[in-house]
Amino acid sequence: MNRSQRIHIVADHNIPALPELLGNVGHLSCYTDRIPPPELLKTADALLVRSITQVDETILQHAPQLKFVATATIGKEHLDTQALAARNIHWTNAPGCNADSVGEYVLAAVLQVLRQQQRLHEVLDLDVAIVGAGHTGSAAGQRLAALGMNVHYYDPPLVAQGDSRAHAHWQRVLTSDIISLHVPLTRDGSYPTHHLIDIEALQSLHPGQLLINACRGAVVDNQAVIDRCEQGECPTLVFDVFEGEPSVNAAILPHLAIATPHIAGHSLEGKVGGAYQVTAALCRYFDIAFSMQLSDVLPPLDWRTLGAVSIQRLPDLADLILSLYSIDEDDRIMRTDGLTASGFDHLRKNYRKDNPRRQLNNQPIACHNAAQVIRFRQLGFNAYQVC
């Protein structure tokens, strides 16, 4: 494309680093509500969104010259792909962009719960079911396995494709000590995930188990959770997503050990990573040169190097991880400010704006042998061996 023929790009203003990434690629217009205004859509060549924007006929009818749509998220359920195809509009998402961020959220949640319950010493005995062996599920499973837990992956679609890493035994999931959900929201097909965790599944769970939902709210029947917990002896629950969000049924909050406002993937690296992927895809589609690296738009950190020996003990490791990502602070703000739709949206849009959450790969760990390097890298740290 001739640089003089600048494209009009309409984007959610909460997709970070777009002005720096796009540079002189095109004319950038940002919108602040869930739905971009028709006056911007009228001349849009490209539309960049997050998961809160439903791209369907309601939007597309106002965008006669739209050629490209991208969501800066792993999930793509909010894109009406059939409507886009009917209008010959190219679309893409950002697979894996925030997988490490979600993996670290699950790691922090597990450590926080086990520390509160004084069960850190049990890690080697715990059986973990990762439901969904995609990018985020694999990232979560890798980190929990590095703690010494026995991790297995439930993913019937992958089993059907011949993937030997996964299994399709639902009862094995329900008897696991920790269940972490990492599936898209689907209502049709051979393996629908809508209300995958229903009242029947919840009835089989007990207080010694931990259920984490960091994928889509309606994968768990939220009303069934309330009903089950009111019976007593319910499992420990960690929810980052809620059915019907941004409106949240406040009755569910007292039953959750940790509640957060859909921010599991919202590390700065995860959010900028999504922006980077969609910018690169946009430039490929419009045949525009793009040479920037992700590191070019991430602010540097100067975290002090730690010795592996000082964090060999699990309590010390848990203290470090929970100091680098204080998940309890996200729980606190959810319970105080996230109970209304506007409050929930505000927390997501302005998540740690003044002090962004950064990932563990910014923390250098000096190790004395290869085994230490492998373990700390699996946990997500920047580990290296010293003589």
Order of alpha helices (4+ residues) and beta strands (2+ residues): beta-alpha-beta-alpha-beta-alpha-beta-alpha-beta-alpha-beta-alpha-beta-alpha-beta-alpha-beta-alpha-beta-alpha-beta-beta-alpha-beta-alpha-alpha-alpha-beta-alpha-beta
